[in-house]
Amino acid sequence: MLGQRFSETWIVGEPGEDMVEALKRIVRDSMLRGVKRLKLIFYLSGPRDLNYLNLLRPVLLENVSMSIVVEERPIKNLLDDAKLVKDEVNIVMGSMVPVEFMKMVELSGEKFKVVRVHGR
């Protein structure tokens, strides 16, 4: 299954409670577009903090028809990973997002679709 194509959503920076609704909306919109496989990648500064899994629980409980993979990556890999992106990626920005990444998103054209920014 992991070798198949997934629609990707990156959650960049420290996640908060206010991100849950944005993630639910991404899952709903993906299902409406006919997406069957979704990969949620959390780019975190503290890889041992599993609090994001508690935030993710209501999102996963609403889903009944998609395959969802959750991956955690260190935020230090973010810029290198962003350079390798070929398909559109949804971005949900939490707090403490690297400035270099925000500039890359602004210059990327249609490669990155910012769905939500911390505090908005």
N, CA, C and O atoms as CSV, one atom per row, in Angstrom:
chain,resi,resn,atom,element,x,y,z
A,1,MET,N,N,0.808,-1.185,0.000
A,1,MET,CA,C,0.000,0.000,0.000
A,1,MET,C,C,0.859,1.259,0.000
A,1,MET,O,O,0.500,2.230,-0.665
A,2,LEU,N,N,1.972,1.280,0.715
A,2,LEU,CA,C,2.787,2.477,0.808
A,2,LEU,C,C,3.462,2.822,-0.515
A,2,LEU,O,O,3.923,3.951,-0.689
A,3,GLY,N,N,3.533,1.877,-1.451
A,3,GLY,CA,C,4.111,2.154,-2.750
A,3,GLY,C,C,3.135,2.845,-3.691
A,3,GLY,O,O,3.535,3.291,-4.766
A,4,GLN,N,N,1.867,2.943,-3.311
A,4,GLN,CA,C,0.862,3.587,-4.150
A,4,GLN,C,C,0.929,5.100,-3.983
A,4,GLN,O,O,1.532,5.601,-3.035
A,5,ARG,N,N,0.302,5.827,-4.916
A,5,ARG,CA,C,0.286,7.298,-4.863
A,5,ARG,C,C,-0.673,7.788,-3.779
A,5,ARG,O,O,-1.784,7.280,-3.621
A,6,PHE,N,N,-0.211,8.777,-3.051
A,6,PHE,CA,C,-1.008,9.405,-2.011
A,6,PHE,C,C,-1.106,10.894,-2.289
A,6,PHE,O,O,-0.161,11.501,-2.793
A,7,SER,N,N,-2.227,11.472,-1.968
A,7,SER,CA,C,-2.349,12.924,-1.930
A,7,SER,C,C,-1.725,13.341,-0.595
A,7,SER,O,O,-2.037,12.765,0.447
A,8,GLU,N,N,-0.841,14.346,-0.631
A,8,GLU,CA,C,-0.111,14.701,0.588
A,8,GLU,C,C,-0.589,16.003,1.195
A,8,GLU,O,O,-0.916,16.964,0.498
A,9,THR,N,N,-0.619,16.001,2.518
A,9,THR,CA,C,-0.832,17.212,3.297
A,9,THR,C,C,0.282,17.278,4.314
A,9,THR,O,O,0.516,16.336,5.071
A,10,TRP,N,N,0.966,18.408,4.319
A,10,TRP,CA,C,2.045,18.620,5.278
A,10,TRP,C,C,1.548,19.535,6.377
A,10,TRP,O,O,0.971,20.588,6.108
A,11,ILE,N,N,1.774,19.128,7.616
A,11,ILE,CA,C,1.472,19.952,8.768
A,11,ILE,C,C,2.828,20.422,9.282
A,11,ILE,O,O,3.605,19.637,9.826
A,12,VAL,N,N,3.100,21.714,9.102
A,12,VAL,CA,C,4.434,22.256,9.337
A,12,VAL,C,C,4.425,23.102,10.598
A,12,VAL,O,O,3.565,23.967,10.763
A,13,GLY,N,N,5.369,22.858,11.481
A,13,GLY,CA,C,5.446,23.602,12.732
A,13,GLY,C,C,4.665,22.890,13.820
A,13,GLY,O,O,4.152,21.788,13.626
A,14,GLU,N,N,4.590,23.529,14.940
A,14,GLU,CA,C,3.943,22.899,16.091
A,14,GLU,C,C,2.427,22.952,15.941
A,14,GLU,O,O,1.851,24.034,15.824
A,15,PRO,N,N,1.776,21.781,15.945
A,15,PRO,CA,C,0.320,21.743,15.767
A,15,PRO,C,C,-0.403,22.204,17.029
A,15,PRO,O,O,0.110,22.082,18.141
A,16,GLY,N,N,-1.598,22.733,16.828
A,16,GLY,CA,C,-2.428,23.156,17.951
A,16,GLY,C,C,-3.856,22.706,17.744
A,16,GLY,O,O,-4.223,22.218,16.675
A,17,GLU,N,N,-4.659,22.877,18.783
A,17,GLU,CA,C,-6.070,22.465,18.737
A,17,GLU,C,C,-6.820,23.089,17.561
A,17,GLU,O,O,-7.727,22.479,16.995
A,18,ASP,N,N,-6.428,24.315,17.202
A,18,ASP,CA,C,-7.135,25.025,16.147
A,18,ASP,C,C,-6.898,24.433,14.759
A,18,ASP,O,O,-7.551,24.836,13.797
A,19,MET,N,N,-5.977,23.487,14.647
A,19,MET,CA,C,-5.689,22.861,13.352
A,19,MET,C,C,-6.639,21.707,13.038
A,19,MET,O,O,-6.718,21.266,11.891
A,20,VAL,N,N,-7.351,21.220,14.036
A,20,VAL,CA,C,-8.205,20.050,13.846
A,20,VAL,C,C,-9.250,20.302,12.764
A,20,VAL,O,O,-9.452,19.459,11.890
A,21,GLU,N,N,-9.912,21.448,12.812
A,21,GLU,CA,C,-10.947,21.749,11.818
A,21,GLU,C,C,-10.362,21.837,10.414
A,21,GLU,O,O,-10.983,21.387,9.452
A,22,ALA,N,N,-9.173,22.413,10.293
A,22,ALA,CA,C,-8.527,22.492,8.978
A,22,ALA,C,C,-8.236,21.097,8.441
A,22,ALA,O,O,-8.435,20.837,7.254
A,23,LEU,N,N,-7.774,20.208,9.291
A,23,LEU,CA,C,-7.483,18.837,8.855
A,23,LEU,C,C,-8.766,18.088,8.491
A,23,LEU,O,O,-8.789,17.328,7.523
A,24,LYS,N,N,-9.827,18.301,9.261
A,24,LYS,CA,C,-11.108,17.672,8.926
A,24,LYS,C,C,-11.587,18.139,7.552
A,24,LYS,O,O,-12.085,17.347,6.753
A,25,ARG,N,N,-11.430,19.435,7.292
A,25,ARG,CA,C,-11.846,19.995,6.005
A,25,ARG,C,C,-11.028,19.398,4.860
A,25,ARG,O,O,-11.570,19.118,3.791
A,26,ILE,N,N,-9.732,19.204,5.079
A,26,ILE,CA,C,-8.882,18.603,4.053
A,26,ILE,C,C,-9.338,17.186,3.744
A,26,ILE,O,O,-9.416,16.794,2.579
A,27,VAL,N,N,-9.639,16.415,4.785
A,27,VAL,CA,C,-10.100,15.039,4.584
A,27,VAL,C,C,-11.421,15.041,3.820
A,27,VAL,O,O,-11.584,14.279,2.867
A,28,ARG,N,N,-12.374,15.896,4.231
A,28,ARG,CA,C,-13.677,15.955,3.539
A,28,ARG,C,C,-13.509,16.371,2.079
A,28,ARG,O,O,-14.084,15.752,1.184
A,29,ASP,N,N,-12.716,17.425,1.838
A,29,ASP,CA,C,-12.509,17.901,0.465
A,29,ASP,C,C,-11.812,16.847,-0.389
A,29,ASP,O,O,-12.124,16.699,-1.571
A,30,SER,N,N,-10.888,16.128,0.193
A,30,SER,CA,C,-10.188,15.064,-0.542
A,30,SER,C,C,-11.149,13.963,-0.940
A,30,SER,O,O,-11.099,13.466,-2.065
A,31,MET,N,N,-12.032,13.578,-0.012
A,31,MET,CA,C,-13.016,12.539,-0.329
A,31,MET,C,C,-13.937,12.995,-1.460
A,31,MET,O,O,-14.265,12.212,-2.352
A,32,LEU,N,N,-14.356,14.267,-1.423
A,32,LEU,CA,C,-15.234,14.792,-2.476
A,32,LEU,C,C,-14.546,14.823,-3.832
A,32,LEU,O,O,-15.205,14.694,-4.864
A,33,ARG,N,N,-13.225,14.992,-3.841
A,33,ARG,CA,C,-12.461,14.986,-5.099
A,33,ARG,C,C,-12.148,13.566,-5.560
A,33,ARG,O,O,-11.540,13.386,-6.616
A,34,GLY,N,N,-12.546,12.563,-4.797
A,34,GLY,CA,C,-12.317,11.176,-5.189
A,34,GLY,C,C,-10.979,10.615,-4.760
A,34,GLY,O,O,-10.574,9.552,-5.231
A,35,VAL,N,N,-10.291,11.306,-3.880
A,35,VAL,CA,C,-9.003,10.822,-3.375
A,35,VAL,C,C,-9.266,9.617,-2.469
A,35,VAL,O,O,-10.125,9.663,-1.589
A,36,LYS,N,N,-8.525,8.557,-2.696
A,36,LYS,CA,C,-8.689,7.336,-1.897
A,36,LYS,C,C,-7.589,7.169,-0.850
A,36,LYS,O,O,-7.769,6.475,0.150
A,37,ARG,N,N,-6.443,7.818,-1.097
A,37,ARG,CA,C,-5.297,7.663,-0.194
A,37,ARG,C,C,-4.733,9.039,0.152
A,37,ARG,O,O,-4.433,9.847,-0.727
A,38,LEU,N,N,-4.598,9.283,1.448
A,38,LEU,CA,C,-4.118,10.572,1.931
A,38,LEU,C,C,-2.963,10.341,2.898
A,38,LEU,O,O,-3.037,9.496,3.790
A,39,LYS,N,N,-1.904,11.103,2.703
A,39,LYS,CA,C,-0.758,11.016,3.603
A,39,LYS,C,C,-0.640,12.340,4.352
A,39,LYS,O,O,-0.500,13.398,3.739
A,40,LEU,N,N,-0.698,12.273,5.680
A,40,LEU,CA,C,-0.516,13.440,6.526
A,40,LEU,C,C,0.893,13.382,7.086
A,40,LEU,O,O,1.233,12.463,7.831
A,41,ILE,N,N,1.705,14.352,6.733
A,41,ILE,CA,C,3.098,14.370,7.191
A,41,ILE,C,C,3.271,15.530,8.165
A,41,ILE,O,O,3.067,16.691,7.809
A,42,PHE,N,N,3.644,15.206,9.383
A,42,PHE,CA,C,3.871,16.210,10.416
A,42,PHE,C,C,5.356,16.519,10.476
A,42,PHE,O,O,6.170,15.636,10.746
A,43,TYR,N,N,5.707,17.768,10.226
A,43,TYR,CA,C,7.089,18.236,10.362
A,43,TYR,C,C,7.198,18.913,11.720
A,43,TYR,O,O,6.671,20.005,11.929
A,44,LEU,N,N,7.891,18.248,12.642
A,44,LEU,CA,C,7.934,18.698,14.031
A,44,LEU,C,C,9.357,18.986,14.490
A,44,LEU,O,O,10.312,18.361,14.030
A,45,SER,N,N,9.481,19.945,15.406
A,45,SER,CA,C,10.808,20.237,15.969
A,45,SER,C,C,11.128,19.277,17.104
A,45,SER,O,O,12.296,18.965,17.333
A,46,GLY,N,N,10.116,18.805,17.815
A,46,GLY,CA,C,10.323,17.865,18.914
A,46,GLY,C,C,9.754,16.511,18.561
A,46,GLY,O,O,8.577,16.257,18.819
A,47,PRO,N,N,10.553,15.629,17.976
A,47,PRO,CA,C,10.013,14.352,17.472
A,47,PRO,C,C,9.455,13.431,18.557
A,47,PRO,O,O,8.754,12.470,18.239
A,48,ARG,N,N,9.740,13.694,19.791
A,48,ARG,CA,C,9.244,12.807,20.845
A,48,ARG,C,C,7.883,13.240,21.376
A,48,ARG,O,O,7.262,12.511,22.150
A,49,ASP,N,N,7.414,14.411,20.973
A,49,ASP,CA,C,6.127,14.917,21.432
A,49,ASP,C,C,5.017,14.290,20.598
A,49,ASP,O,O,4.871,14.600,19.416
A,50,LEU,N,N,4.248,13.421,21.205
A,50,LEU,CA,C,3.193,12.712,20.477
A,50,LEU,C,C,1.830,13.381,20.637
A,50,LEU,O,O,0.806,12.773,20.326
A,51,ASN,N,N,1.806,14.623,21.116
A,51,ASN,CA,C,0.555,15.343,21.301
A,51,ASN,C,C,-0.232,15.471,20.004
A,51,ASN,O,O,-1.462,15.510,20.027
A,52,TYR,N,N,0.464,15.536,18.880
A,52,TYR,CA,C,-0.237,15.676,17.600
A,52,TYR,C,C,-1.144,14.478,17.327
A,52,TYR,O,O,-2.139,14.614,16.616
A,53,LEU,N,N,-0.819,13.312,17.876
A,53,LEU,CA,C,-1.677,12.140,17.674
A,53,LEU,C,C,-3.030,12.330,18.360
A,53,LEU,O,O,-4.060,11.897,17.842
A,54,ASN,N,N,-3.023,12.982,19.531
A,54,ASN,CA,C,-4.287,13.280,20.206
A,54,ASN,C,C,-5.112,14.268,19.393
A,54,ASN,O,O,-6.335,14.151,19.329
A,55,LEU,N,N,-4.451,15.243,18.773
A,55,LEU,CA,C,-5.162,16.211,17.936
A,55,LEU,C,C,-5.731,15.549,16.690
A,55,LEU,O,O,-6.764,15.973,16.172
A,56,LEU,N,N,-5.068,14.530,16.220
A,56,LEU,CA,C,-5.458,13.861,14.983
A,56,LEU,C,C,-6.624,12.884,15.166
A,56,LEU,O,O,-7.325,12.571,14.203
A,57,ARG,N,N,-6.831,12.414,16.371
A,57,ARG,CA,C,-7.861,11.400,16.642
A,57,ARG,C,C,-9.238,11.789,16.083
A,57,ARG,O,O,-9.840,10.969,15.390
A,58,PRO,N,N,-9.775,13.003,16.347
A,58,PRO,CA,C,-11.110,13.326,15.799
A,58,PRO,C,C,-11.133,13.362,14.268
A,58,PRO,O,O,-12.163,13.080,13.656
A,59,VAL,N,N,-10.021,13.703,13.661
A,59,VAL,CA,C,-9.940,13.734,12.192
A,59,VAL,C,C,-10.062,12.311,11.652
A,59,VAL,O,O,-10.814,12.060,10.710
A,60,LEU,N,N,-9.332,11.399,12.245
A,60,LEU,CA,C,-9.344,10.010,11.783
A,60,LEU,C,C,-10.682,9.338,12.066
A,60,LEU,O,O,-11.125,8.498,11.282
A,61,LEU,N,N,-11.329,9.690,13.163
A,61,LEU,CA,C,-12.606,9.069,13.505
A,61,LEU,C,C,-13.725,9.462,12.550
A,61,LEU,O,O,-14.697,8.721,12.402
A,62,GLU,N,N,-13.605,10.615,11.902
A,62,GLU,CA,C,-14.622,11.036,10.933
A,62,GLU,C,C,-14.472,10.341,9.590
A,62,GLU,O,O,-15.404,10.339,8.787
A,63,ASN,N,N,-13.335,9.764,9.343
A,63,ASN,CA,C,-13.057,9.140,8.057
A,63,ASN,C,C,-13.468,7.671,8.084
A,63,ASN,O,O,-13.131,6.934,9.011
A,64,VAL,N,N,-14.199,7.259,7.054
A,64,VAL,CA,C,-14.578,5.847,6.982
A,64,VAL,C,C,-14.225,5.209,5.648
A,64,VAL,O,O,-14.339,3.992,5.502
A,65,SER,N,N,-13.798,6.006,4.668
A,65,SER,CA,C,-13.615,5.423,3.342
A,65,SER,C,C,-12.223,5.609,2.743
A,65,SER,O,O,-11.947,5.071,1.670
A,66,MET,N,N,-11.353,6.347,3.397
A,66,MET,CA,C,-10.028,6.607,2.828
A,66,MET,C,C,-8.949,5.847,3.592
A,66,MET,O,O,-9.102,5.518,4.768
A,67,SER,N,N,-7.868,5.585,2.891
A,67,SER,CA,C,-6.664,5.089,3.547
A,67,SER,C,C,-5.848,6.317,3.929
A,67,SER,O,O,-5.477,7.114,3.068
A,68,ILE,N,N,-5.571,6.466,5.210
A,68,ILE,CA,C,-4.807,7.608,5.685
A,68,ILE,C,C,-3.546,7.112,6.372
A,68,ILE,O,O,-3.594,6.283,7.279
A,69,VAL,N,N,-2.426,7.637,5.920
A,69,VAL,CA,C,-1.134,7.315,6.515
A,69,VAL,C,C,-0.651,8.562,7.245
A,69,VAL,O,O,-0.735,9.671,6.717
A,70,VAL,N,N,-0.153,8.375,8.446
A,70,VAL,CA,C,0.397,9.479,9.225
A,70,VAL,C,C,1.892,9.246,9.359
A,70,VAL,O,O,2.340,8.171,9.758
A,71,GLU,N,N,2.650,10.273,9.019
A,71,GLU,CA,C,4.113,10.180,9.064
A,71,GLU,C,C,4.640,11.371,9.851
A,71,GLU,O,O,4.074,12.462,9.801
A,72,GLU,N,N,5.706,11.154,10.563
A,72,GLU,CA,C,6.362,12.222,11.311
A,72,GLU,C,C,7.778,12.393,10.783
A,72,GLU,O,O,8.522,11.424,10.633
A,73,ARG,N,N,8.142,13.657,10.501
A,73,ARG,CA,C,9.480,13.942,10.005
A,73,ARG,C,C,10.045,15.119,10.785
A,73,ARG,O,O,9.301,16.004,11.209
A,74,PRO,N,N,11.359,15.129,10.973
A,74,PRO,CA,C,11.968,16.281,11.649
A,74,PRO,C,C,11.869,17.529,10.784
A,74,PRO,O,O,12.005,17.455,9.563
A,75,ILE,N,N,11.634,18.663,11.406
A,75,ILE,CA,C,11.466,19.904,10.659
A,75,ILE,C,C,12.744,20.283,9.911
A,75,ILE,O,O,12.693,21.046,8.946
A,76,LYS,N,N,13.878,19.759,10.346
A,76,LYS,CA,C,15.132,20.065,9.645
A,76,LYS,C,C,15.150,19.480,8.227
A,76,LYS,O,O,15.939,19.930,7.397
A,77,ASN,N,N,14.302,18.490,7.931
A,77,ASN,CA,C,14.220,17.889,6.595
A,77,ASN,C,C,13.274,18.641,5.660
A,77,ASN,O,O,13.196,18.327,4.472
A,78,LEU,N,N,12.561,19.621,6.186
A,78,LEU,CA,C,11.494,20.273,5.445
A,78,LEU,C,C,11.952,20.897,4.132
A,78,LEU,O,O,11.340,20.638,3.095
A,79,LEU,N,N,12.991,21.698,4.141
A,79,LEU,CA,C,13.424,22.381,2.918
A,79,LEU,C,C,13.898,21.394,1.862
A,79,LEU,O,O,13.605,21.566,0.679
A,80,ASP,N,N,14.626,20.363,2.275
A,80,ASP,CA,C,15.076,19.347,1.320
A,80,ASP,C,C,13.885,18.594,0.718
A,80,ASP,O,O,13.860,18.329,-0.484
A,81,ASP,N,N,12.907,18.254,1.549
A,81,ASP,CA,C,11.722,17.554,1.052
A,81,ASP,C,C,10.929,18.442,0.098
A,81,ASP,O,O,10.410,17.967,-0.912
A,82,ALA,N,N,10.838,19.727,0.419
A,82,ALA,CA,C,10.074,20.658,-0.420
A,82,ALA,C,C,10.666,20.767,-1.816
A,82,ALA,O,O,9.934,20.969,-2.785
A,83,LYS,N,N,11.964,20.638,-1.926
A,83,LYS,CA,C,12.619,20.715,-3.240
A,83,LYS,C,C,12.272,19.517,-4.120
A,83,LYS,O,O,12.382,19.598,-5.344
A,84,LEU,N,N,11.857,18.411,-3.512
A,84,LEU,CA,C,11.571,17.181,-4.252
A,84,LEU,C,C,10.102,17.031,-4.657
A,84,LEU,O,O,9.750,16.067,-5.336
A,85,VAL,N,N,9.253,17.957,-4.254
A,85,VAL,CA,C,7.815,17.856,-4.511
A,85,VAL,C,C,7.523,17.964,-6.007
A,85,VAL,O,O,8.019,18.856,-6.695
A,86,LYS,N,N,6.697,17.020,-6.491
A,86,LYS,CA,C,6.299,17.026,-7.900
A,86,LYS,C,C,4.824,17.383,-8.040
A,86,LYS,O,O,4.460,18.180,-8.905
A,87,ASP,N,N,3.969,16.799,-7.195
A,87,ASP,CA,C,2.529,17.052,-7.242
A,87,ASP,C,C,2.158,18.111,-6.212
A,87,ASP,O,O,2.950,18.441,-5.330
A,88,GLU,N,N,0.936,18.639,-6.337
A,88,GLU,CA,C,0.471,19.638,-5.379
A,88,GLU,C,C,0.417,19.060,-3.968
A,88,GLU,O,O,0.012,17.916,-3.764
A,89,VAL,N,N,0.832,19.869,-3.003
A,89,VAL,CA,C,0.819,19.484,-1.598
A,89,VAL,C,C,0.032,20.533,-0.829
A,89,VAL,O,O,0.292,21.730,-0.952
A,90,ASN,N,N,-0.941,20.074,-0.025
A,90,ASN,CA,C,-1.647,20.970,0.880
A,90,ASN,C,C,-0.746,21.251,2.076
A,90,ASN,O,O,-0.080,20.351,2.585
A,91,ILE,N,N,-0.731,22.508,2.521
A,91,ILE,CA,C,0.105,22.888,3.653
A,91,ILE,C,C,-0.785,23.468,4.749
A,91,ILE,O,O,-1.590,24.366,4.503
A,92,VAL,N,N,-0.626,22.943,5.958
A,92,VAL,CA,C,-1.255,23.509,7.146
A,92,VAL,C,C,-0.105,23.982,8.016
A,92,VAL,O,O,0.731,23.182,8.437
A,93,MET,N,N,-0.059,25.291,8.290
A,93,MET,CA,C,1.062,25.842,9.051
A,93,MET,C,C,0.670,26.059,10.496
A,93,MET,O,O,-0.302,26.749,10.802
A,94,GLY,N,N,1.446,25.454,11.376
A,94,GLY,CA,C,1.280,25.684,12.806
A,94,GLY,C,C,2.172,26.822,13.240
A,94,GLY,O,O,2.539,27.675,12.431
A,95,SER,N,N,2.518,26.841,14.495
A,95,SER,CA,C,3.414,27.889,14.977
A,95,SER,C,C,4.859,27.468,14.733
A,95,SER,O,O,5.146,26.284,14.557
A,96,MET,N,N,5.746,28.420,14.725
A,96,MET,CA,C,7.191,28.204,14.571
A,96,MET,C,C,7.562,27.551,13.235
A,96,MET,O,O,8.311,26.575,13.200
A,97,VAL,N,N,7.034,28.097,12.146
A,97,VAL,CA,C,7.372,27.622,10.803
A,97,VAL,C,C,8.636,28.357,10.350
A,97,VAL,O,O,8.714,29.579,10.480
A,98,PRO,N,N,9.622,27.635,9.822
A,98,PRO,CA,C,10.844,28.296,9.357
A,98,PRO,C,C,10.563,29.337,8.276
A,98,PRO,O,O,9.811,29.078,7.336
A,99,VAL,N,N,11.168,30.508,8.414
A,99,VAL,CA,C,10.980,31.614,7.471
A,99,VAL,C,C,11.385,31.193,6.064
A,99,VAL,O,O,10.739,31.588,5.093
A,100,GLU,N,N,12.445,30.399,5.940
A,100,GLU,CA,C,12.912,29.955,4.626
A,100,GLU,C,C,11.830,29.160,3.900
A,100,GLU,O,O,11.662,29.287,2.687
A,101,PHE,N,N,11.097,28.337,4.655
A,101,PHE,CA,C,10.025,27.544,4.045
A,101,PHE,C,C,8.879,28.444,3.597
A,101,PHE,O,O,8.321,28.244,2.518
A,102,MET,N,N,8.526,29.429,4.410
A,102,MET,CA,C,7.446,30.344,4.042
A,102,MET,C,C,7.788,31.086,2.747
A,102,MET,O,O,6.915,31.297,1.905
A,103,LYS,N,N,9.049,31.481,2.587
A,103,LYS,CA,C,9.481,32.136,1.346
A,103,LYS,C,C,9.384,31.175,0.170
A,103,LYS,O,O,8.972,31.564,-0.923
A,104,MET,N,N,9.767,29.907,0.397
A,104,MET,CA,C,9.704,28.903,-0.661
A,104,MET,C,C,8.260,28.687,-1.109
A,104,MET,O,O,7.993,28.549,-2.303
A,105,VAL,N,N,7.341,28.659,-0.167
A,105,VAL,CA,C,5.924,28.478,-0.486
A,105,VAL,C,C,5.425,29.651,-1.324
A,105,VAL,O,O,4.702,29.456,-2.301
A,106,GLU,N,N,5.807,30.865,-0.946
A,106,GLU,CA,C,5.376,32.053,-1.689
A,106,GLU,C,C,5.860,32.024,-3.135
A,106,GLU,O,O,5.154,32.476,-4.036
A,107,LEU,N,N,7.049,31.499,-3.356
A,107,LEU,CA,C,7.646,31.496,-4.693
A,107,LEU,C,C,7.299,30.254,-5.513
A,107,LEU,O,O,7.656,30.178,-6.689
A,108,SER,N,N,6.620,29.297,-4.922
A,108,SER,CA,C,6.423,27.997,-5.561
A,108,SER,C,C,5.346,27.970,-6.635
A,108,SER,O,O,5.257,26.999,-7.386
A,109,GLY,N,N,4.541,28.990,-6.723
A,109,GLY,CA,C,3.442,28.946,-7.683
A,109,GLY,C,C,2.341,28.043,-7.176
A,109,GLY,O,O,1.809,28.261,-6.088
A,110,GLU,N,N,1.992,27.024,-7.955
A,110,GLU,CA,C,0.881,26.142,-7.591
A,110,GLU,C,C,1.326,24.846,-6.923
A,110,GLU,O,O,0.495,23.982,-6.643
A,111,LYS,N,N,2.597,24.701,-6.669
A,111,LYS,CA,C,3.097,23.457,-6.075
A,111,LYS,C,C,2.578,23.246,-4.650
A,111,LYS,O,O,2.210,22.133,-4.272
A,112,PHE,N,N,2.552,24.332,-3.862
A,112,PHE,CA,C,2.079,24.262,-2.482
A,112,PHE,C,C,0.786,25.051,-2.353
A,112,PHE,O,O,0.703,26.199,-2.790
A,113,LYS,N,N,-0.222,24.429,-1.750
A,113,LYS,CA,C,-1.498,25.082,-1.528
A,113,LYS,C,C,-1.663,25.257,-0.016
A,113,LYS,O,O,-1.872,24.281,0.705
A,114,VAL,N,N,-1.570,26.489,0.457
A,114,VAL,CA,C,-1.694,26.751,1.885
A,114,VAL,C,C,-3.173,26.725,2.247
A,114,VAL,O,O,-3.960,27.548,1.780
A,115,VAL,N,N,-3.530,25.765,3.085
A,115,VAL,CA,C,-4.907,25.574,3.495
A,115,VAL,C,C,-5.203,26.373,4.751
A,115,VAL,O,O,-6.307,26.891,4.913
A,116,ARG,N,N,-4.238,26.473,5.628
A,116,ARG,CA,C,-4.440,27.175,6.886
A,116,ARG,C,C,-3.109,27.641,7.439
A,116,ARG,O,O,-2.097,26.945,7.351
A,117,VAL,N,N,-3.130,28.832,8.011
A,117,VAL,CA,C,-1.944,29.395,8.656
A,117,VAL,C,C,-2.277,29.572,10.122
A,117,VAL,O,O,-3.397,29.952,10.466
A,118,HIS,N,N,-1.310,29.299,10.991
A,118,HIS,CA,C,-1.497,29.405,12.441
A,118,HIS,C,C,-2.200,30.702,12.809
A,118,HIS,O,O,-1.818,31.777,12.349
A,119,GLY,N,N,-3.221,30.596,13.636
A,119,GLY,CA,C,-3.924,31.764,14.138
A,119,GLY,C,C,-4.993,32.319,13.212
A,119,GLY,O,O,-5.611,33.331,13.542
A,120,ARG,N,N,-5.233,31.694,12.065
A,120,ARG,CA,C,-6.263,32.194,11.141
A,120,ARG,C,C,-7.286,31.142,10.843
A,120,ARG,O,O,-8.223,31.390,10.085
